[in-house]
Amino acid sequence: MRKRIAAVCIILALTTAGCFLKKRQPAPAVAPAPEPQRPPIELPPPKVEQPQALEAPKVDLPAPAAPAPPATVIQPKMV
């Protein structure tokens, strides 16, 4: 059992070392070709409009209803 654990540890150590060695390799001598420069896009100046006063929409309201008659209050009678 100990041999198996030791073997796994050795394999992990070698793969980790391999990853570090790959990262430390010098960059290739051929540089990638630069992208062609595009001319800047010219946008027209923004149109600035003067804000106009907003008017509330006119709504036709119905005529007010007749007032309700006063409520009749019934008093309890003491017997």
A tleap script that builds the chain and sets N, CA, C and O, in Angstrom:
source leaprc.protein.ff14SB
mol = sequence {
  NMET ARG LYS ARG ILE ALA ALA VAL CYS ILE
  ILE LEU ALA LEU THR THR ALA GLY CYS PHE
  LEU LYS LYS ARG GLN PRO ALA PRO ALA VAL
  ALA PRO ALA PRO GLU PRO GLN ARG PRO PRO
  ILE GLU LEU PRO PRO PRO LYS VAL GLU GLN
  PRO GLN ALA LEU GLU ALA PRO LYS VAL ASP
  LEU PRO ALA PRO ALA ALA PRO ALA PRO PRO
  ALA THR VAL ILE GLN PRO LYS MET CVAL
}
set mol.1.N position { 0.827 -1.188 0.000 }
set mol.1.CA position { 0.000 0.000 0.000 }
set mol.1.C position { 0.871 1.250 0.000 }
set mol.1.O position { 0.574 2.223 -0.694 }
set mol.2.N position { 1.951 1.218 0.786 }
set mol.2.CA position { 2.831 2.382 0.853 }
set mol.2.C position { 3.522 2.616 -0.488 }
set mol.2.O position { 3.766 3.759 -0.875 }
set mol.3.N position { 3.839 1.519 -1.201 }
set mol.3.CA position { 4.496 1.657 -2.499 }
set mol.3.C position { 3.556 2.359 -3.493 }
set mol.3.O position { 3.990 3.183 -4.298 }
set mol.4.N position { 2.277 2.021 -3.423 }
set mol.4.CA position { 1.306 2.632 -4.338 }
set mol.4.C position { 1.194 4.137 -4.047 }
set mol.4.O position { 1.166 4.950 -4.971 }
set mol.5.N position { 1.131 4.500 -2.760 }
set mol.5.CA position { 1.039 5.920 -2.393 }
set mol.5.C position { 2.298 6.650 -2.833 }
set mol.5.O position { 2.227 7.772 -3.334 }
set mol.6.N position { 3.460 6.011 -2.643 }
set mol.6.CA position { 4.724 6.630 -3.053 }
set mol.6.C position { 4.762 6.823 -4.569 }
set mol.6.O position { 5.239 7.849 -5.054 }
set mol.7.N position { 4.261 5.841 -5.314 }
set mol.7.CA position { 4.256 5.946 -6.773 }
set mol.7.C position { 3.355 7.104 -7.225 }
set mol.7.O position { 3.720 7.856 -8.129 }
set mol.8.N position { 2.202 7.245 -6.610 }
set mol.8.CA position { 1.290 8.337 -6.959 }
set mol.8.C position { 1.934 9.679 -6.649 }
set mol.8.O position { 1.826 10.616 -7.440 }
set mol.9.N position { 2.603 9.782 -5.504 }
set mol.9.CA position { 3.268 11.033 -5.149 }
set mol.9.C position { 4.373 11.376 -6.143 }
set mol.9.O position { 4.539 12.541 -6.506 }
set mol.10.N position { 5.120 10.386 -6.581 }
set mol.10.CA position { 6.198 10.633 -7.543 }
set mol.10.C position { 5.617 11.096 -8.875 }
set mol.10.O position { 6.137 12.030 -9.487 }
set mol.11.N position { 4.547 10.452 -9.326 }
set mol.11.CA position { 3.920 10.843 -10.595 }
set mol.11.C position { 3.411 12.281 -10.513 }
set mol.11.O position { 3.596 13.063 -11.445 }
set mol.12.N position { 2.767 12.627 -9.393 }
set mol.12.CA position { 2.279 14.004 -9.228 }
set mol.12.C position { 3.430 14.996 -9.221 }
set mol.12.O position { 3.317 16.072 -9.807 }
set mol.13.N position { 4.530 14.658 -8.571 }
set mol.13.CA position { 5.672 15.570 -8.511 }
set mol.13.C position { 6.263 15.777 -9.909 }
set mol.13.O position { 6.625 16.896 -10.270 }
set mol.14.N position { 6.359 14.703 -10.690 }
set mol.14.CA position { 6.937 14.831 -12.032 }
set mol.14.C position { 6.026 15.648 -12.953 }
set mol.14.O position { 6.509 16.475 -13.727 }
set mol.15.N position { 4.725 15.421 -12.874 }
set mol.15.CA position { 3.828 16.190 -13.744 }
set mol.15.C position { 3.830 17.670 -13.355 }
set mol.15.O position { 3.775 18.541 -14.223 }
set mol.16.N position { 3.894 17.951 -12.060 }
set mol.16.CA position { 3.948 19.347 -11.618 }
set mol.16.C position { 5.231 20.003 -12.096 }
set mol.16.O position { 5.205 21.141 -12.564 }
set mol.17.N position { 6.357 19.300 -11.986 }
set mol.17.CA position { 7.636 19.842 -12.452 }
set mol.17.C position { 7.596 20.057 -13.958 }
set mol.17.O position { 8.140 21.042 -14.458 }
set mol.18.N position { 6.957 19.147 -14.684 }
set mol.18.CA position { 6.839 19.295 -16.135 }
set mol.18.C position { 6.040 20.538 -16.513 }
set mol.18.O position { 6.375 21.227 -17.477 }
set mol.19.N position { 4.998 20.818 -15.764 }
set mol.19.CA position { 4.202 22.023 -16.046 }
set mol.19.C position { 5.038 23.272 -15.837 }
set mol.19.O position { 4.966 24.205 -16.637 }
set mol.20.N position { 5.837 23.304 -14.765 }
set mol.20.CA position { 6.663 24.481 -14.506 }
set mol.20.C position { 7.747 24.633 -15.559 }
set mol.20.O position { 8.075 25.751 -15.956 }
set mol.21.N position { 8.306 23.512 -16.016 }
set mol.21.CA position { 9.350 23.595 -17.033 }
set mol.21.C position { 8.784 24.090 -18.354 }
set mol.21.O position { 9.463 24.820 -19.076 }
set mol.22.N position { 7.563 23.711 -18.684 }
set mol.22.CA position { 6.946 24.183 -19.929 }
set mol.22.C position { 6.749 25.693 -19.889 }
set mol.22.O position { 6.936 26.364 -20.903 }
set mol.23.N position { 6.378 26.232 -18.745 }
set mol.23.CA position { 6.134 27.667 -18.636 }
set mol.23.C position { 7.432 28.464 -18.718 }
set mol.23.O position { 7.408 29.634 -19.100 }
set mol.24.N position { 8.564 27.855 -18.366 }
set mol.24.CA position { 9.822 28.595 -18.317 }
set mol.24.C position { 10.538 28.586 -19.663 }
set mol.24.O position { 11.596 29.204 -19.781 }
set mol.25.N position { 10.006 27.910 -20.684 }
set mol.25.CA position { 10.677 27.884 -21.977 }
set mol.25.C position { 10.652 29.275 -22.595 }
set mol.25.O position { 9.683 30.012 -22.410 }
set mol.26.N position { 11.709 29.649 -23.330 }
set mol.26.CA position { 11.723 30.982 -23.942 }
set mol.26.C position { 10.652 31.094 -25.019 }
set mol.26.O position { 10.225 30.106 -25.617 }
set mol.27.N position { 10.240 32.324 -25.239 }
set mol.27.CA position { 9.192 32.587 -26.229 }
set mol.27.C position { 9.751 32.316 -27.621 }
set mol.27.O position { 10.961 32.430 -27.819 }
set mol.28.N position { 8.918 31.964 -28.581 }
set mol.28.CA position { 9.419 31.724 -29.938 }
set mol.28.C position { 9.987 33.012 -30.539 }
set mol.28.O position { 9.548 34.113 -30.207 }
set mol.29.N position { 10.974 32.851 -31.432 }
set mol.29.CA position { 11.649 34.010 -32.013 }
set mol.29.C position { 10.746 34.769 -32.985 }
set mol.29.O position { 10.942 35.966 -33.194 }
set mol.30.N position { 9.779 34.108 -33.572 }
set mol.30.CA position { 8.900 34.765 -34.546 }
set mol.30.C position { 7.778 35.453 -33.795 }
set mol.30.O position { 6.991 34.813 -33.097 }
set mol.31.N position { 7.718 36.763 -33.949 }
set mol.31.CA position { 6.653 37.523 -33.280 }
set mol.31.C position { 5.395 37.454 -34.135 }
set mol.31.O position { 5.486 37.392 -35.361 }
set mol.32.N position { 4.234 37.465 -33.514 }
set mol.32.CA position { 3.001 37.440 -34.299 }
set mol.32.C position { 2.848 38.732 -35.094 }
set mol.32.O position { 3.283 39.797 -34.655 }
set mol.33.N position { 2.231 38.629 -36.258 }
set mol.33.CA position { 2.057 39.800 -37.119 }
set mol.33.C position { 1.101 40.784 -36.459 }
set mol.33.O position { 0.057 40.385 -35.943 }
set mol.34.N position { 1.452 42.076 -36.473 }
set mol.34.CA position { 0.547 43.058 -35.858 }
set mol.34.C position { -0.728 43.206 -36.691 }
set mol.34.O position { -0.714 43.022 -37.908 }
set mol.35.N position { -1.807 43.535 -36.029 }
set mol.35.CA position { -3.076 43.717 -36.736 }
set mol.35.C position { -3.019 45.017 -37.530 }
set mol.35.O position { -2.430 45.996 -37.072 }
set mol.36.N position { -3.620 45.035 -38.701 }
set mol.36.CA position { -3.613 46.283 -39.472 }
set mol.36.C position { -4.393 47.369 -38.744 }
set mol.36.O position { -5.429 47.115 -38.130 }
set mol.37.N position { -3.862 48.591 -38.830 }
set mol.37.CA position { -4.499 49.715 -38.141 }
set mol.37.C position { -5.708 50.177 -38.947 }
set mol.37.O position { -5.618 50.388 -40.156 }
set mol.38.N position { -6.816 50.328 -38.277 }
set mol.38.CA position { -8.020 50.827 -38.934 }
set mol.38.C position { -8.109 52.332 -38.730 }
set mol.38.O position { -7.724 52.841 -37.678 }
set mol.39.N position { -8.615 53.046 -39.733 }
set mol.39.CA position { -8.797 54.482 -39.517 }
set mol.39.C position { -9.901 54.709 -38.493 }
set mol.39.O position { -10.866 53.945 -38.454 }
set mol.40.N position { -9.780 55.736 -37.668 }
set mol.40.CA position { -10.812 55.966 -36.657 }
set mol.40.C position { -12.146 56.329 -37.320 }
set mol.40.O position { -12.183 57.006 -38.347 }
set mol.41.N position { -13.203 55.877 -36.725 }
set mol.41.CA position { -14.538 56.155 -37.242 }
set mol.41.C position { -14.966 57.532 -36.752 }
set mol.41.O position { -14.976 57.809 -35.553 }
set mol.42.N position { -15.318 58.388 -37.707 }
set mol.42.CA position { -15.749 59.736 -37.350 }
set mol.42.C position { -17.270 59.754 -37.227 }
set mol.42.O position { -17.983 59.400 -38.167 }
set mol.43.N position { -17.748 60.161 -36.085 }
set mol.43.CA position { -19.173 60.246 -35.852 }
set mol.43.C position { -19.623 61.687 -36.021 }
set mol.43.O position { -18.897 62.612 -35.657 }
set mol.44.N position { -20.820 61.886 -36.572 }
set mol.44.CA position { -21.311 63.255 -36.679 }
set mol.44.C position { -21.595 63.812 -35.292 }
set mol.44.O position { -21.898 63.051 -34.372 }
set mol.45.N position { -21.500 65.146 -35.125 }
set mol.45.CA position { -21.770 65.711 -33.796 }
set mol.45.C position { -23.220 65.465 -33.409 }
set mol.45.O position { -24.099 65.469 -34.272 }
set mol.46.N position { -23.480 65.252 -32.137 }
set mol.46.CA position { -24.856 64.982 -31.711 }
set mol.46.C position { -25.731 66.214 -31.872 }
set mol.46.O position { -25.293 67.343 -31.651 }
set mol.47.N position { -26.974 65.974 -32.261 }
set mol.47.CA position { -27.924 67.078 -32.413 }
set mol.47.C position { -28.508 67.403 -31.049 }
set mol.47.O position { -29.034 66.531 -30.358 }
set mol.48.N position { -28.408 68.675 -30.673 }
set mol.48.CA position { -28.936 69.108 -29.388 }
set mol.48.C position { -30.211 69.893 -29.653 }
set mol.48.O position { -30.180 70.946 -30.290 }
set mol.49.N position { -31.314 69.385 -29.170 }
set mol.49.CA position { -32.590 70.062 -29.357 }
set mol.49.C position { -32.991 70.735 -28.052 }
set mol.49.O position { -32.746 70.219 -26.961 }
set mol.50.N position { -33.611 71.894 -28.193 }
set mol.50.CA position { -34.088 72.597 -27.010 }
set mol.50.C position { -35.301 71.852 -26.455 }
set mol.50.O position { -36.209 71.517 -27.215 }
set mol.51.N position { -35.335 71.591 -25.169 }
set mol.51.CA position { -36.499 70.902 -24.609 }
set mol.51.C position { -37.731 71.800 -24.679 }
set mol.51.O position { -37.669 73.000 -24.411 }
set mol.52.N position { -38.840 71.188 -25.044 }
set mol.52.CA position { -40.087 71.939 -25.134 }
set mol.52.C position { -40.916 71.646 -23.895 }
set mol.52.O position { -40.832 70.576 -23.293 }
set mol.53.N position { -41.737 72.660 -23.533 }
set mol.53.CA position { -42.593 72.488 -22.359 }
set mol.53.C position { -43.654 71.432 -22.678 }
set mol.53.O position { -44.277 71.458 -23.739 }
set mol.54.N position { -43.838 70.532 -21.764 }
set mol.54.CA position { -44.840 69.483 -21.952 }
set mol.54.C position { -46.189 69.977 -21.452 }
set mol.54.O position { -46.291 70.574 -20.381 }
set mol.55.N position { -47.208 69.719 -22.239 }
set mol.55.CA position { -48.559 70.111 -21.835 }
set mol.55.C position { -49.298 68.870 -21.368 }
set mol.55.O position { -49.161 67.786 -21.935 }
set mol.56.N position { -50.095 69.062 -20.308 }
set mol.56.CA position { -50.874 67.941 -19.802 }
set mol.56.C position { -52.020 67.680 -20.782 }
set mol.56.O position { -52.620 68.629 -21.289 }
set mol.57.N position { -52.329 66.431 -21.052 }
set mol.57.CA position { -53.438 66.147 -21.966 }
set mol.57.C position { -54.756 66.585 -21.335 }
set mol.57.O position { -54.971 66.455 -20.130 }
set mol.58.N position { -55.620 67.103 -22.184 }
set mol.58.CA position { -56.920 67.569 -21.688 }
set mol.58.C position { -57.870 66.377 -21.643 }
set mol.58.O position { -58.039 65.651 -22.623 }
set mol.59.N position { -58.490 66.196 -20.463 }
set mol.59.CA position { -59.396 65.078 -20.259 }
set mol.59.C position { -60.767 65.644 -19.909 }
set mol.59.O position { -60.892 66.475 -19.009 }
set mol.60.N position { -61.791 65.192 -20.624 }
set mol.60.CA position { -63.152 65.619 -20.300 }
set mol.60.C position { -63.660 64.795 -19.130 }
set mol.60.O position { -63.813 63.578 -19.231 }
set mol.61.N position { -63.923 65.478 -18.011 }
set mol.61.CA position { -64.413 64.790 -16.828 }
set mol.61.C position { -65.925 64.813 -16.816 }
set mol.61.O position { -66.521 65.799 -17.249 }
set mol.62.N position { -66.573 63.752 -16.332 }
set mol.62.CA position { -68.042 63.773 -16.252 }
set mol.62.C position { -68.494 64.780 -15.196 }
set mol.62.O position { -67.739 65.159 -14.301 }
set mol.63.N position { -69.724 65.189 -15.331 }
set mol.63.CA position { -70.269 66.159 -14.372 }
set mol.63.C position { -70.310 65.516 -12.993 }
set mol.63.O position { -70.527 64.311 -12.873 }
set mol.64.N position { -70.100 66.323 -11.943 }
set mol.64.CA position { -70.129 65.737 -10.603 }
set mol.64.C position { -71.525 65.206 -10.279 }
set mol.64.O position { -72.538 65.798 -10.651 }
set mol.65.N position { -71.548 64.087 -9.582 }
set mol.65.CA position { -72.830 63.465 -9.218 }
set mol.65.C position { -73.491 64.276 -8.110 }
set mol.65.O position { -72.835 65.011 -7.371 }
set mol.66.N position { -74.809 64.121 -8.018 }
set mol.66.CA position { -75.560 64.823 -6.971 }
set mol.66.C position { -75.105 64.296 -5.616 }
set mol.66.O position { -74.793 63.113 -5.479 }
set mol.67.N position { -75.069 65.174 -4.616 }
set mol.67.CA position { -74.626 64.691 -3.302 }
set mol.67.C position { -75.631 63.681 -2.740 }
set mol.67.O position { -76.835 63.782 -2.972 }
set mol.68.N position { -75.116 62.730 -2.014 }
set mol.68.CA position { -75.967 61.689 -1.431 }
set mol.68.C position { -76.785 62.290 -0.291 }
set mol.68.O position { -76.315 63.186 0.409 }
set mol.69.N position { -78.001 61.799 -0.105 }
set mol.69.CA position { -78.809 62.314 1.016 }
set mol.69.C position { -78.169 61.920 2.330 }
set mol.69.O position { -77.489 60.896 2.403 }
set mol.70.N position { -78.374 62.714 3.369 }
set mol.70.CA position { -77.768 62.378 4.657 }
set mol.70.C position { -78.277 61.027 5.160 }
set mol.70.O position { -79.441 60.676 4.961 }
set mol.71.N position { -77.416 60.297 5.793 }
set mol.71.CA position { -77.790 58.976 6.300 }
set mol.71.C position { -78.690 59.130 7.513 }
set mol.71.O position { -78.513 60.032 8.331 }
set mol.72.N position { -79.658 58.232 7.611 }
set mol.72.CA position { -80.569 58.241 8.742 }
set mol.72.C position { -79.985 57.362 9.831 }
set mol.72.O position { -79.692 56.188 9.606 }
set mol.73.N position { -79.818 57.937 11.015 }
set mol.73.CA position { -79.252 57.201 12.132 }
set mol.73.C position { -80.394 56.761 13.033 }
set mol.73.O position { -81.195 57.585 13.474 }
set mol.74.N position { -80.469 55.475 13.305 }
set mol.74.CA position { -81.524 54.949 14.175 }
set mol.74.C position { -80.951 54.835 15.576 }
set mol.74.O position { -79.947 54.158 15.798 }
set mol.75.N position { -81.617 55.523 16.541 }
set mol.75.CA position { -81.175 55.491 17.926 }
set mol.75.C position { -81.866 54.336 18.642 }
set mol.75.O position { -83.075 54.154 18.498 }
set mol.76.N position { -81.114 53.558 19.409 }
set mol.76.CA position { -81.782 52.487 20.167 }
set mol.76.C position { -82.643 53.089 21.285 }
set mol.76.O position { -82.278 54.090 21.902 }
set mol.77.N position { -83.785 52.457 21.527 }
set mol.77.CA position { -84.707 52.958 22.563 }
set mol.77.C position { -84.471 52.182 23.835 }
set mol.77.O position { -84.357 50.956 23.835 }
set mol.78.N position { -84.403 52.925 24.913 }
set mol.78.CA position { -84.244 52.279 26.218 }
set mol.78.C position { -85.633 51.925 26.735 }
set mol.78.O position { -86.516 52.782 26.761 }
set mol.79.N position { -85.835 50.700 27.138 }
set mol.79.CA position { -87.154 50.283 27.621 }
set mol.79.C position { -87.160 50.210 29.106 }
set mol.79.O position { -88.183 49.875 29.704 }
savepdb mol mol.pdb
quit
